[in-house]
Amino acid sequence: MTMLSRVFGLLRDMLVTAVFGASLWNSAFTTAFTLPSLFRRLLGEGALTAALMPNLSEELAEHGRDAVYRLVNKTLSWLFVVCVALIGLAYVSFEIIERVSVSDNWILAAGLAKLLFPYVLLICLAAVISAALNLFNRFAIPAMTAVWLNCSILLTLGVGGWLWGDDAREKMYFLCAGVLLGGTLQLLAPMAALMREGWKPRVDFSASPRLKAVLFLTLPGIYGTASHQINVMISRGLALDFNESGAALINLANRLVELPLGVFTIAISTVIFPSMSKAIAEGRSGHFGNTYRKGVGLSMMMALPATVGLSLLAPEIISTLFQRAAFSEADTNALVPILIICAIGMPFYSFVSIEVRAFYALKDTTTPVKASTIGLAVNLVLSLTLLRLLDRVEALMIASNTAIALQAVYLHFALKSSGNALQLRMIGPSVLRFLIGSGLMAGAVWLGKAGLDQFDLGSWRAIVSLLVLIPLGGLVYLMFLWILRTSEIDEMMAILRKKWGKSGE
């Protein structure tokens, strides 16, 4: 389901770039939508969910499902109030920007943000409900929430904007309407699934020890969990000021990197988080450590070759997916170096994603906050410095990668010193195999590109290259790991055999 949501997200981006290209309208929408995405991480999928999950696990272990549903209702009730207050404050802020801003780019972005910000309420409530579903090992419906958003945008912009949108402004209104329609469906789908599990929605503003525990874990974690989105917002904001296309190009690079990140790393961290939380709640530190190492190993097994593939095939990927209608060959050439730099940071983002989940399973929100402070400071200083020195949008991605790398190192040593059998020495040989396998894959792809260059494929060159080289590279990588009997490959095959066995029953 995560794969499906990312595929639909890719189709959405292909449509948006075909309609708006790398224009100011696309950059303004990208920047405006970053703000509700930030608060989604602050109050929904990030800090609040991370704080809520361990407490839901303890409620389930101690008092059963009814107690879980009561805590969900209390959390939703208070979250509704907070989100409504935030929407009101945001509208005032955007109005001020529109009135006093000297930048036409920011005035346009503020106007679009006013249309998009109600999405915060819908997605934050949906995130809490999805957390409860994950606790009950219901992962498919929460993973599908992005499908509803992307399908709604494809429908409203692809049909409504095409038929009735006369200019870029009218087409943008259809795009914003698709976001709000998608947010509504993102809320209704997990609500229906949790109600089938026995949940009954109730307005409940009464306090409880568990609710207070969630609050005290959430407040310091708000900043820590959303560090990546804050850094993204800084990059896109500076890019919007730098030129008209910068924010749109950075968004496309991030989206392409998020495809493997979402399919593998985010899916892995989402699945192992309840397991780690339950292990801590039940006092099984050994199981907690094993689960953590398993998550890191599996995420590195996928992130490293994905980095190599995106970097080597960047021109072919971009031209195949986006180079049509309003998105030109010049836009493709400008996006290639941005995507390569962004892809290099993928293993660090994967590592941090697993590490932060481990800290929240331990109910430690202070350490991620410290790491985020380091990352945010480094990103801001380097962004301003390198943008002035290099005078290129790529400087923003270099700064972001440096910040996340330092954050990963800090979190690793902090987690290692905490005990709980979290040392990663045992997966060191596997990571070395992943690196060697990725190198072999890179060689196979490079030779394959050289071979294909001998043929006159014309306009089909990029598509044929992807169809041939992606399977070739993947086969070389997986065969290398299989020959060495890497444990992560054995585990993946065991999972597949189990799934196939169930399908055949």
C-alpha positions in Angstrom: 0.0 0.0 0.0 2.9 2.3 0.7 4.2 1.5 -2.8 0.8 2.2 -4.3 0.6 5.6 -2.5 4.1 6.6 -3.8 3.2 5.6 -7.4 0.1 7.7 -7.3 2.2 10.5 -5.8 4.5 10.2 -8.7 1.6 10.4 -11.1 0.4 13.5 -9.3 3.8 15.2 -9.7 3.9 14.3 -13.4 0.5 16.0 -13.9 1.4 19.1 -11.8 4.7 19.6 -13.7 3.0 19.0 -17.1 0.4 21.7 -16.2 2.6 24.3 -14.4 6.2 23.2 -15.4 8.9 24.7 -13.1 7.1 28.0 -13.1 6.4 30.5 -10.2 3.0 29.0 -9.8 4.5 25.6 -9.1 7.1 27.0 -6.7 4.5 29.0 -4.9 2.2 26.0 -4.4 5.1 23.9 -3.3 6.2 26.5 -0.7 2.6 27.0 0.5 1.9 23.3 0.9 5.1 22.9 2.9 3.4 24.8 5.8 0.5 22.4 6.4 3.0 19.5 5.8 5.1 21.0 8.6 2.2 21.1 11.0 1.2 17.6 9.9 4.6 16.4 11.1 4.4 18.6 14.3 0.9 17.5 15.4 0.1 14.5 13.4 2.4 11.9 11.9 5.5 13.0 13.9 5.7 14.1 17.5 2.1 13.4 18.6 1.9 10.0 17.0 5.4 9.1 18.4 4.3 10.2 21.9 0.9 8.5 21.6 2.0 5.1 20.4 3.9 4.0 23.6 1.0 5.1 25.8 -1.5 3.4 23.6 0.6 0.2 23.9 0.6 0.5 27.7 -3.2 1.1 27.8 -3.8 -2.0 25.6 -1.5 -4.1 27.7 -3.0 -2.9 31.0 -6.7 -2.2 30.4 -7.6 -3.5 26.9 -9.1 -1.9 23.8 -11.7 0.2 25.5 -9.0 2.2 27.3 -7.2 2.7 24.0 -10.4 4.1 22.4 -10.9 6.5 25.4 -7.4 7.8 25.0 -7.8 8.2 21.2 -11.0 10.2 21.8 -9.4 12.5 24.4 -6.4 13.1 22.1 -8.7 13.9 19.1 -10.8 16.3 21.1 -7.9 18.4 22.2 -6.1 18.1 18.9 -9.2 19.5 17.1 -9.1 22.6 19.3 -5.4 23.1 18.8 -5.7 22.8 15.0 -8.6 25.2 14.7 -6.6 27.8 16.7 -3.6 27.2 14.5 -5.7 27.7 11.3 -7.0 31.0 12.7 -3.5 32.2 13.6 -2.2 31.1 10.2 -4.8 33.1 8.4 -3.9 36.3 10.3 -0.2 35.7 9.5 -0.8 35.1 5.8 -3.0 38.2 5.6 -0.1 40.2 7.0 2.4 38.7 4.5 0.0 39.6 1.6 -0.3 43.2 2.9 3.3 44.0 3.8 5.5 41.7 1.7 7.7 43.3 -0.9 8.2 40.0 -2.7 5.5 39.1 -5.3 6.7 35.5 -5.0 5.8 35.4 -1.3 2.5 37.2 -1.8 1.4 34.5 -4.2 2.6 31.8 -1.8 0.7 33.3 1.1 -2.5 33.5 -0.9 -2.3 29.8 -1.8 -1.4 28.9 1.8 -4.7 30.4 3.0 -6.5 28.0 0.7 -4.5 25.0 1.7 -4.1 25.4 5.5 -7.4 23.7 6.5 -5.7 20.5 5.3 -3.8 20.6 8.7 -7.0 19.7 10.6 -8.0 16.8 8.4 -4.6 15.1 8.2 -3.7 15.6 11.9 -6.9 13.9 13.1 -6.3 11.2 10.5 -2.8 10.6 11.9 -4.0 9.9 15.4 -6.6 7.4 14.1 -4.0 5.7 12.0 -1.7 5.3 15.0 -4.5 3.3 16.7 -4.9 1.1 13.6 -1.1 0.5 13.5 -1.3 -0.6 17.2 -3.8 -3.3 16.1 -1.5 -4.4 13.3 -3.7 -2.7 10.7 -1.1 -1.1 8.4 -2.7 -1.1 5.0 -5.4 1.5 5.5 -3.0 4.1 7.2 -0.5 3.5 4.4 -3.2 4.2 1.8 -4.1 7.6 3.1 -1.8 9.4 0.6 -3.6 7.5 -2.2 -6.8 9.4 -1.5 -5.0 12.7 -1.6 -3.2 11.9 -4.9 -6.3 10.5 -6.6 -8.3 13.6 -5.6 -5.6 15.9 -7.1 -5.4 13.8 -10.3 -9.2 14.0 -10.6 -9.7 17.7 -9.9 -6.6 19.0 -11.7 -6.6 16.4 -14.5 -10.3 16.6 -15.3 -11.6 19.9 -13.8 -8.5 21.9 -14.5 -8.3 20.5 -18.0 -11.9 21.1 -18.9 -12.7 24.3 -17.1 -9.4 26.0 -16.2 -8.7 28.8 -18.6 -5.4 30.0 -17.2 -2.8 29.0 -14.6 -4.7 30.7 -11.7 -7.9 28.8 -12.4 -6.0 25.5 -12.7 -4.3 26.2 -9.4 -7.7 26.6 -7.7 -8.6 23.1 -8.9 -5.3 21.8 -7.6 -6.0 23.3 -4.1 -9.5 21.9 -4.2 -8.1 18.5 -4.8 -5.9 18.8 -1.7 -8.8 19.6 0.5 -11.0 16.8 -1.0 -8.1 14.4 -0.5 -7.6 15.5 3.1 -11.3 14.7 3.8 -11.0 11.2 2.3 -7.7 10.7 4.3 -9.7 11.3 7.5 -12.8 9.3 6.6 -11.0 6.1 5.4 -9.1 5.4 8.7 -12.1 6.5 10.7 -14.3 3.8 9.1 -11.6 1.2 9.6 -11.2 2.0 13.3 -14.9 2.0 13.8 -15.0 -1.5 12.4 -12.5 -2.4 15.1 -15.0 -1.3 17.7 -14.1 2.4 18.2 -16.9 4.9 18.8 -16.0 8.6 18.3 -16.7 10.7 21.3 -16.0 14.3 22.3 -14.0 14.0 25.5 -12.0 16.9 27.1 -11.5 15.2 30.4 -7.9 14.8 31.6 -6.2 11.5 32.5 -2.6 10.5 33.5 -2.1 8.9 30.0 -3.2 12.1 28.3 -0.8 14.1 30.4 2.0 11.7 29.5 1.2 12.1 25.8 1.3 15.9 26.2 4.6 16.0 28.1 6.1 13.7 25.5 4.7 15.7 22.6 5.7 19.2 23.6 9.5 18.7 23.5 9.1 16.3 20.6 7.3 18.7 18.3 10.5 20.5 17.3 12.6 17.4 17.2 10.4 15.2 15.1 9.6 17.9 12.5 13.3 18.9 12.0 13.3 17.5 8.5 10.3 19.5 7.4 11.7 22.6 9.0 14.8 22.2 7.0 12.7 21.6 3.9 10.8 24.7 4.6 14.0 26.7 4.9 15.3 25.3 1.6 12.1 26.0 -0.3 11.7 29.4 1.2 15.2 30.5 0.2 14.8 28.8 -3.2 11.5 30.8 -3.8 13.4 34.0 -3.1 16.4 32.9 -5.2 14.5 32.3 -8.5 11.1 31.3 -9.8 11.9 27.6 -10.4 14.1 26.7 -7.4 11.4 25.6 -5.0 9.6 23.6 -7.7 12.8 21.8 -8.7 13.8 21.0 -5.1 10.3 19.6 -4.5 10.6 17.3 -7.4 14.0 16.0 -6.3 12.6 15.4 -2.8 9.6 13.6 -4.2 11.8 11.3 -6.3 13.9 10.5 -3.2 10.7 10.0 -1.1 9.6 7.2 -3.5 12.2 4.7 -2.3 12.2 6.2 1.2 8.5 5.8 1.5 8.3 2.4 0.1 11.1 1.0 2.2 12.4 3.1 5.1 9.2 4.8 6.2 7.3 1.5 5.8 10.0 -0.3 7.8 10.0 2.3 10.6 6.2 2.3 10.7 6.0 -1.4 11.2 8.9 -1.8 13.7 7.8 1.2 15.9 4.8 -0.6 17.5 7.0 -3.6 18.0 9.7 -1.6 19.7 7.1 0.2 21.9 5.6 -3.1 23.0 9.0 -4.5 23.8 9.8 -1.6 26.1 6.3 -1.7 27.7 6.9 -5.4 28.4 10.5 -5.0 29.6 12.1 -7.0 26.7 15.2 -4.9 26.0 16.8 -7.7 24.0 13.9 -7.9 21.6 13.9 -4.1 21.4 17.6 -4.1 20.3 17.1 -6.8 17.8 14.1 -5.1 16.2 16.1 -1.8 16.0 19.1 -3.5 14.3 16.7 -5.3 12.0 15.1 -2.0 11.0 18.5 -0.3 10.4 19.8 -3.3 8.3 16.7 -3.5 6.1 16.6 0.2 5.5 20.3 0.4 4.5 19.9 -2.6 2.3 17.3 -0.6 0.3 18.6 3.0 0.7 22.2 2.4 -0.6 21.4 0.9 -4.0 18.5 3.4 -4.4 21.0 6.2 -4.0 23.3 4.7 -6.7 20.4 4.1 -9.1 18.9 7.6 -8.7 22.3 9.2 -9.2 23.3 7.2 -12.3 20.0 7.3 -14.0 18.9 10.8 -13.0 18.7 12.3 -16.6 16.7 9.3 -17.8 14.3 9.3 -14.8 13.6 13.0 -15.0 13.1 13.1 -18.8 10.8 10.1 -18.7 8.6 11.2 -15.9 8.4 15.0 -16.2 9.8 16.3 -19.6 6.6 17.1 -21.4 4.2 20.0 -21.9 5.3 22.9 -19.7 8.4 21.1 -18.3 11.2 21.7 -20.8 14.6 20.0 -21.5 16.2 23.0 -19.7 14.2 22.2 -16.6 15.4 18.6 -16.8 19.1 19.7 -17.0 18.6 22.0 -14.1 17.0 19.2 -12.0 19.6 16.5 -12.6 22.3 17.9 -10.2 19.7 18.7 -7.5 18.4 15.1 -7.6 21.9 13.6 -7.4 22.8 15.6 -4.4 19.4 14.9 -2.8 19.9 11.1 -3.4 23.2 11.1 -1.7 21.5 12.1 1.6 19.0 9.2 1.4 21.0 6.7 3.6 21.3 9.4 6.3 17.5 10.2 6.2 16.8 6.4 6.5 19.1 6.0 9.5 17.6 9.1 11.3 14.1 7.8 10.6 14.8 4.5 12.4 16.8 6.2 15.2 14.1 8.7 16.1 11.5 5.9 16.3 13.8 4.1 18.7 14.1 7.1 21.0 10.4 7.6 21.1 9.8 4.0 21.9 12.1 4.7 24.8 10.1 7.8 25.6 13.2 9.9 25.2 12.2 13.2 23.4 15.1 15.3 24.7 17.8 13.7 22.6 16.0 14.0 19.2 15.4 17.7 20.1 19.1 18.3 20.7 20.0 16.5 17.4 17.4 18.6 15.6 18.8 21.8 17.0 22.2 20.9 15.6 20.8 20.0 12.2 18.6 23.1 12.0 21.5 25.4 12.9 23.9 23.7 10.5 21.4 23.8 7.7 20.5 27.5 8.1 24.1 28.7 8.4 25.3 26.5 5.5 22.3 27.4 3.3 22.9 31.1 3.6 26.7 30.8 3.2 26.8 28.3 0.3 24.0 30.1 -1.5 26.0 33.3 -1.5 29.3 31.5 -2.4 28.0 29.1 -5.1 25.0 31.2 -6.3 23.2 28.0 -7.3 20.1 26.3 -5.9 22.2 23.1 -5.4 23.8 24.8 -2.4 20.6 24.4 -0.5 20.7 20.6 -1.0 24.4 20.4 0.0 23.5 22.2 3.3 20.5 19.9 4.0 22.6 16.7 3.4 25.4 18.0 5.7 22.8 18.8 8.4 21.1 15.4 8.3 24.5 13.5 8.3 25.6 15.3 11.5 22.2 14.6 13.0 22.5 10.9 12.2 26.0 10.7 13.8 24.8 12.5 16.9 21.8 10.2 17.4 23.8 7.1 16.8 26.3 7.8 19.6 23.5 9.0 21.9 21.5 5.8 21.3 24.6 3.6 21.6 25.4 5.0 25.0 21.9 4.5 26.3 22.4 0.7 26.5 19.4 -1.6 25.6 21.8 -3.6 23.4 21.6 -1.1 20.6 25.1 -1.4 19.3 25.2 -1.8 15.5 28.5 -3.8 15.3 26.5 -7.0 14.5 25.1 -5.5 11.3 28.5 -4.0 10.2 29.3 -7.0 7.9 25.9 -6.7 6.2 26.3 -3.0 5.6 29.7 -3.7 4.0 28.1 -6.2 1.7 25.4 -3.6 0.8 28.2 -1.1 -0.1 30.1 -3.7 -2.2 26.8 -4.8 -3.9 25.9 -1.2 -4.7 29.3 -0.7 -6.2 28.8 -3.8 -8.4 25.4 -2.5 -9.4 26.9 0.8 -10.3 29.4 -0.9 -12.6 26.7 -2.9 -14.3 24.5 0.1 -14.9 27.4 2.1 -16.2 28.4 -0.6 -18.6 24.7 -1.1 -19.6 24.5 2.7 -20.4 27.6 2.5 -22.5 26.2 -0.5 -24.4 22.9 1.2 -25.1 24.6 4.3 -26.4 25.8 2.1 -29.3 22.2 1.9 -30.6 20.2 4.7 -32.2 17.1 4.7 -30.0 16.0 8.2 -30.7 13.3 9.6 -28.4 12.9 6.1 -26.8 16.4 6.1 -25.4 15.5 7.2 -21.8 12.5 4.8 -21.5 14.5 1.9 -22.9 17.4 2.7 -20.6 15.2 2.6 -17.5 13.4 -0.6 -18.6 16.8 -2.4 -19.2 19.1 -0.9 -16.6 16.9 -0.9 -13.5 16.2 -4.6 -13.6 19.8 -5.3 -14.5 21.1 -3.3 -11.6 18.6 -4.8 -9.2 19.4 -8.3 -10.3 23.2 -7.8 -9.9 22.7 -6.3 -6.4 20.3 -9.0 -5.1 22.2 -11.9 -6.6 25.4 -10.7 -4.9 23.7 -10.5 -1.6 22.0 -13.9 -2.1 25.2 -15.6 -3.0 26.8 -14.3 0.2 23.7 -15.5 2.2 23.1 -12.1 3.7 20.7 -12.4 6.6 18.5 -9.6 5.5 17.9 -11.3 2.1 17.0 -14.6 3.9 14.6 -12.7 6.1 13.0 -11.0 3.1 12.6 -14.3 1.3 11.1 -15.9 4.3 8.5 -13.1 4.6 7.7 -13.5 0.9 7.3 -17.2 1.2 5.0 -16.7 4.2 2.9 -14.2 2.2 2.7 -16.5 -0.8 1.8 -19.4 1.4 -1.1 -17.5 2.9 -2.2 -16.4 -0.5 -2.4 -20.1 -1.7 -4.4 -21.4 1.3 
